[in-house]
């Protein structure tokens, strides 16, 4: 190979690397945007994401920044409204922990 062919090959490889990096950056930006949306929008985006994309994304870092929240150890839990299992009536959690601790258990028992 002479010098001109080597230069062309090097330029082509650099161009291909720049295009791949730009595509990866667009993918990361899109997933980051989706993580800041409602759970329904995020689920819709991720349902259409091809499996190999999970291995090229800094998924955990994006997730922790998008959904990390603002609570610190020792902070009071935010008040929210939940429905009772018995009659589906709304209940403010702040009214429950006024006189005793409240434990929330999230899970599936099926």
C-alpha positions in Angstrom: 0.0 0.0 0.0 1.3 3.4 -0.8 0.9 6.5 1.3 -2.3 7.7 -0.5 -4.2 4.5 0.0 -3.2 4.4 3.7 -4.4 8.0 4.1 -7.7 7.2 2.4 -8.2 4.1 4.6 -7.4 6.1 7.8 -9.7 8.9 6.8 -12.5 6.3 6.0 -12.0 4.6 9.4 -12.1 7.9 11.2 -15.2 9.0 9.4 -16.9 5.6 10.2 -15.9 6.0 13.8 -17.4 9.5 14.0 -20.6 8.4 12.4 -20.9 5.4 14.8 -20.2 7.7 17.8 -22.8 10.2 16.6 -25.4 7.4 16.2 -24.6 6.1 19.7 -24.9 9.6 21.1 -28.3 10.0 19.5 -29.5 6.6 20.9 -28.3 7.6 24.4 -30.0 11.0 24.1 -33.3 9.3 23.0 -33.3 6.8 25.8 -32.3 9.5 28.3 -35.3 11.6 27.1 -37.6 8.6 27.4 -36.5 7.9 31.0 -37.6 11.4 32.0 -41.1 10.8 30.6 -44.0 9.0 32.2 -43.7 5.2 32.8 -46.1 4.6 30.0 -44.0 6.5 27.5 -40.8 4.9 28.8 -42.3 1.4 28.5 -43.5 2.1 25.0 -40.0 3.2 23.9 -38.2 0.3 25.6 -40.7 -2.3 24.2 -39.5 -1.3 20.7 -35.8 -1.2 21.6 -33.8 -4.1 20.1 -32.1 -6.3 22.8 -28.5 -5.5 21.6 -29.1 -1.8 22.4 -29.1 -2.7 26.1 -25.5 -3.7 25.9 -24.2 -0.5 24.3 -26.1 1.9 26.6 -25.0 3.2 30.0 -28.4 2.1 31.2 -27.9 2.1 35.0 -26.2 5.5 35.0 -29.0 7.0 32.9 -31.7 5.3 35.1 -30.2 6.5 38.4 -30.0 10.1 37.1 -33.5 10.1 35.6 -35.4 8.3 38.4 -33.1 8.8 41.4 -35.4 11.2 43.2 -34.6 13.8 45.7 -34.9 11.9 49.0 -32.1 11.4 51.4 -31.7 9.1 54.4 -33.7 10.5 57.3 -36.1 12.6 55.1 -39.8 12.3 55.7 -41.5 10.3 53.0 -43.6 12.4 50.6 -47.3 12.4 51.0 -49.3 10.6 48.4 -52.8 9.2 47.9 -53.4 5.5 47.7 -56.5 3.4 47.3 -57.5 0.9 50.1 -57.8 -2.7 49.0 -61.1 -3.2 50.8 -63.2 -0.5 49.3 -60.9 1.4 46.9 -61.4 4.6 48.8 -58.6 7.1 48.6 -56.4 7.5 51.6 -53.6 10.1 52.3 -50.5 8.3 53.7 -49.7 11.3 55.9 -52.9 10.6 57.8 -51.7 7.1 58.5 -48.2 7.9 59.8 -49.4 10.7 62.1 -49.8 8.3 65.0 -47.8 5.2 64.0 -45.1 4.1 61.5 -46.3 3.0 58.0 -44.6 0.2 56.0 -45.2 0.0 52.2 -44.6 -3.4 50.6 -44.5 -3.5 46.8 -44.4 -6.8 45.1 -46.4 -9.5 43.3 -47.6 -12.5 45.1 -49.0 -14.5 42.2 
